[in-house]
Amino acid sequence: MKVVVRLFFRTLRAVLGPFLLLGNWLTRPKGVVRPPAEQEAVDARTRSLALYHFPTCPFCIKVRRAMRRLSLNIELRNARSDETHRAALLAGGGKPQVPCLLITDADGKQTWLYESDAIDAYLNREFGAA
């Protein structure tokens, strides 16, 4: 029974995934336009961030849309197709759940932030319009 359920959801993802990506592409939000110096400062701050994601996960799409809306250049790490990223997500965060934002502070301390709503709130708080 477990095999049948897994096969069902894999098939569902395979069928719906392209439609989710197409819908996301067609309705992309516009990014925030900042002065070059300000955008450079934001880019410097985002170098310490990495988003572990699956390309067709609806919650990951939600976070990537927020990143685009805020014009954030955060490194994307595909935890579905890249085994090293998946292993790092398991070792650091403790579970293979996506989306997961890896936040590395100036001292090298890493914080693993799960849940799309929590990630969106963090990005809006740190990089949203003042």
C-alpha positions as CSV (number, residue, x, y, z in Angstrom):
1,M,0.0,0.0,0.0
2,K,2.8,2.4,0.9
3,V,4.4,1.8,-2.6
4,V,1.1,2.7,-4.2
5,V,0.7,5.9,-2.3
6,R,4.3,7.0,-3.1
7,L,3.8,6.2,-6.7
8,F,0.5,8.2,-6.8
9,F,2.2,11.3,-5.3
10,R,5.2,11.0,-7.5
11,T,2.9,10.8,-10.6
12,L,0.9,13.8,-9.3
13,R,4.1,15.8,-8.8
14,A,5.3,14.9,-12.3
15,V,2.0,16.0,-13.8
16,L,1.4,19.1,-11.8
17,G,5.0,20.3,-11.5
18,P,5.3,21.8,-15.0
19,F,2.0,23.6,-14.6
20,L,3.2,25.1,-11.3
21,L,6.4,26.3,-12.9
22,L,4.6,27.7,-15.9
23,G,2.1,29.5,-13.7
24,N,5.0,30.9,-11.6
25,W,6.8,32.1,-14.8
26,L,3.6,33.7,-16.2
27,T,2.8,35.6,-13.0
28,R,6.3,36.6,-11.9
29,P,6.3,39.6,-9.5
30,K,8.3,42.7,-10.4
31,G,11.4,43.2,-8.2
32,V,12.1,46.2,-6.0
33,V,14.2,48.8,-7.8
34,R,16.9,50.1,-5.5
35,P,19.7,52.6,-6.1
36,P,22.9,50.7,-7.2
37,A,24.7,51.3,-3.9
38,E,21.8,50.1,-1.8
39,Q,21.3,47.0,-4.0
40,E,25.0,46.2,-3.6
41,A,24.7,46.4,0.2
42,V,21.6,44.1,0.0
43,D,23.6,41.7,-2.2
44,A,26.4,41.7,0.3
45,R,24.0,40.7,3.1
46,T,22.4,37.9,1.0
47,R,25.8,36.2,0.4
48,S,25.4,34.6,3.8
49,L,22.0,33.1,2.9
50,A,21.2,29.9,1.0
51,L,17.8,28.5,0.2
52,Y,17.4,24.7,0.0
53,H,14.4,24.0,-2.3
54,F,12.7,21.6,-4.7
55,P,11.9,23.3,-8.0
56,T,8.2,22.3,-8.2
57,C,7.4,22.5,-4.5
58,P,4.5,25.1,-4.1
59,F,5.9,26.4,-0.8
60,C,9.4,26.8,-2.3
61,I,7.8,28.7,-5.3
62,K,6.2,31.0,-2.7
63,V,9.6,31.8,-1.1
64,R,11.3,32.2,-4.5
65,R,8.5,34.7,-5.5
66,A,9.2,36.7,-2.3
67,M,12.9,36.7,-3.1
68,R,12.1,38.0,-6.6
69,R,9.7,40.6,-5.3
70,L,12.4,41.9,-2.9
71,S,15.2,41.6,-5.5
72,L,17.3,39.3,-3.4
73,N,20.2,37.3,-4.9
74,I,20.1,34.3,-2.5
75,E,21.9,31.1,-3.5
76,L,19.5,28.4,-4.5
77,R,20.4,24.8,-3.6
78,N,18.3,22.1,-5.2
79,A,17.9,19.4,-2.5
80,R,15.9,17.1,-4.9
81,S,18.5,16.5,-7.6
82,D,21.8,17.3,-5.8
83,E,22.7,14.7,-3.2
84,T,25.4,16.9,-1.6
85,H,22.8,19.6,-0.9
86,R,20.3,17.1,0.4
87,A,23.0,15.6,2.7
88,A,24.0,19.0,3.9
89,L,20.3,19.8,4.6
90,L,19.9,16.6,6.6
91,A,23.2,17.1,8.5
92,G,22.7,20.7,9.3
93,G,19.0,21.2,9.6
94,G,18.2,17.7,10.8
95,K,15.4,17.0,8.3
96,P,14.9,16.9,4.6
97,Q,12.0,19.5,4.7
98,V,12.0,22.3,2.1
99,P,12.0,25.2,1.8
100,C,14.8,25.8,4.3
101,L,16.8,29.0,4.6
102,L,20.4,28.6,5.8
103,I,21.4,31.8,7.6
104,T,25.1,32.1,8.4
105,D,26.0,35.1,10.7
106,A,29.4,36.9,10.8
107,D,30.7,34.5,13.4
108,G,30.0,31.5,11.2
109,K,27.0,30.4,13.4
110,Q,24.4,28.7,11.2
111,T,20.6,28.9,11.7
112,W,18.3,26.7,9.7
113,L,14.9,28.3,9.1
114,Y,12.1,26.1,8.0
115,E,8.5,26.9,6.9
116,S,7.7,29.2,4.0
117,D,5.7,31.7,6.1
118,A,8.6,32.0,8.6
119,I,11.1,32.5,5.7
120,D,8.9,35.1,4.1
121,A,8.5,37.0,7.4
122,Y,12.3,36.9,7.9
123,L,13.0,38.2,4.4
124,N,10.4,41.0,4.7
125,R,11.8,42.0,8.1
126,E,15.4,42.1,6.9
127,F,15.1,43.3,3.4
128,G,11.6,44.8,3.0
129,A,10.8,48.4,2.4
130,A,11.5,50.6,5.3
